[in-house]
Amino acid sequence: MDFLIARQPIFNIQGDVVAYELLFRSNPDNAFPDVDSDQATVNVMMDNFILNNVTTLTGEKRAFVNFTEHLLLNDYGFYLPREGVVIEILEDVPAHEGVLAACKKLRDAGYTLALDDFVLDPEDANAALIDHCDIIKVDYSLTDAVDRASIVSRLEGRDIQLLAEKIETREEYVQAREEGFEFFQGYFFARPEVLPGQRLPENQLSKMQLVRAANDPEFDVENIVLAIKRDVSLTYKLLRLINSAAFGFTKKVTSIKHAVVYMGLQELRKWVSFVAMADLCGDRSPELLKTALTRAHLGEQLAQHVSMRDQGDDLFITGLFSLADAMMGRTMEDILEAVPLSPAVQDALLGNYQLEVPSEGARIAAVLELVRDFEQGLWQNLDAHCQRLRLSQEQLLNCHNRTLQWVDEALAAGA
């Protein structure tokens, strides 16, 4: 059975990704109907964990997997690798004797358990579950500072770690750290932290000039090759990437001119942009670069299925630049003023479009919105996008699987 899997990164207090929560949706008819969550979970376990493909999704990080009462009572947790998962007990699981016994059995076998969406209940309905959990998740959007302080106080002195989920801004991330949370889940890492009035450092300026040159239609091959060769570090990284498994060339590419022959100028423009932006990301979260590259490659892969075959390059660049503001701490307007991307790509990145009004920018934006909503497991939004683009789940699934493998290979090349 085909199924879609989204993953949400979970960060530690140092800002490193330590796990992913897996969100999945199953559907045999490729029409995105609602499905039984237990069956979807079982499908994921059988097809990914048991067949050892989960590392493609999590990159050796642990996977948080949602468990219902039914899954707990039927011992499905024991199908999963003990060291590779966190069993996340959903908030509506009742704490009756059977559930508590199942949790104890898993804990005794060495499994890590988390309790989702914990709230202080006057009747202490879930108090017994706390005793069997290693991690407590608190929904930041549904609690206030007083609630969270009470939760922290309630759990003080116990060997339990606190995870704040639905952290959507840098301010919330900083506040949650100060409140005593140790893990953080949400898309705060992708929000730009703009530093007004600050000039670009020289090293960033040179990289931006290179990205500008690579995307300037007036620049010919010789000028682009010359601009790349001026940056020894970038030349090395670019050649290393091109010779990696991600590209699969049978002959070794030994020079930038050689790369143009093998790849073509348009391909080279894309990869110069990627390697330069990887440097521009600096010490910000590596998850930013991974997410941007995933958006870029998935958008490019989808082009052939949504009647946009000739716009694959634009979809790649759009995905790559979609997090440029978060990578660089600059507004998207400032970045696009410095880099001559096509008007349609700029419209998609700046939100200058209406999906209902046909335009090249709106078509590109529709694919970007689909990819973003897929990232977050927003399945209802995904329905509308797929219907608008006439894209089947099978096509999306195949493109996504290829993208995840390809992104890992590209990043492993050291770009």
Stockholm file with secondary structure:
# STOCKHOLM 1.0

chainA/1-415         MDFLIARQPIFNIQGDVVAYELLFRSNPDNAFPDVDSDQATVNVMMDNFILNNVTTLTGEKRAFVNFTEHLLLNDYGFYLPREGVVIEILEDVPAHEGVLAACKKLRDAGYTLALDDFVLDPEDANAALIDHCDIIKVDYSLTDAVDRASIVSRLEGRDIQLLAEKIETREEYVQAREEGFEFFQGYFFARPEVLPGQRLPENQLSKMQLVRAANDPEFDVENIVLAIKRDVSLTYKLLRLINSAAFGFTKKVTSIKHAVVYMGLQELRKWVSFVAMADLCGDRSPELLKTALTRAHLGEQLAQHVSMRDQGDDLFITGLFSLADAMMGRTMEDILEAVPLSPAVQDALLGNYQLEVPSEGARIAAVLELVRDFEQGLWQNLDAHCQRLRLSQEQLLNCHNRTLQWVDEALAAGA
#=GR chainA/1-415 SS CCEEEEEEEEEETTSCEEEEEEEEEECTTSSCCCCCHHHHHHHHIIIIITTTCHHHHHTTSEEEEEECHHHHHTTGGGGSCTTTEEEEECTTCCCCHHHHHHHHHHHHTTCEEEESSCCCCTTCTTHHHHTTCSEEEEEGGGCCHHHHHHHHHHHTTSSCEEEEECCCSHHHHHHHHHHTCCEEESSGGGSCCCCTTCCCCHHHHHHHHHHHHHHCTTCCHHHHHHHHHTCHHHHHHHHHHHTSTTTCCSSCCCSHHHHHHHHCHHHHHHHHHHHHHHHHHTTSCHHHHHHHHHHHHHHHHHGGGTTCGGGHHHHHHHHHHTTHHHHHTSCHHHHHHHSCCCHHHHHHHHTCCCTTSCCHHHHHHHHHHHHHHHHTTCHHHHHHHHHHHTCCHHHHHHHHHHHHHHHHHHHHTTC
#=GC SS_cons         CCEEEEEEEEEETTSCEEEEEEEEEECTTSSCCCCCHHHHHHHHIIIIITTTCHHHHHTTSEEEEEECHHHHHTTGGGGSCTTTEEEEECTTCCCCHHHHHHHHHHHHTTCEEEESSCCCCTTCTTHHHHTTCSEEEEEGGGCCHHHHHHHHHHHTTSSCEEEEECCCSHHHHHHHHHHTCCEEESSGGGSCCCCTTCCCCHHHHHHHHHHHHHHCTTCCHHHHHHHHHTCHHHHHHHHHHHTSTTTCCSSCCCSHHHHHHHHCHHHHHHHHHHHHHHHHHTTSCHHHHHHHHHHHHHHHHHGGGTTCGGGHHHHHHHHHHTTHHHHHTSCHHHHHHHSCCCHHHHHHHHTCCCTTSCCHHHHHHHHHHHHHHHHTTCHHHHHHHHHHHTCCHHHHHHHHHHHHHHHHHHHHTTC
//
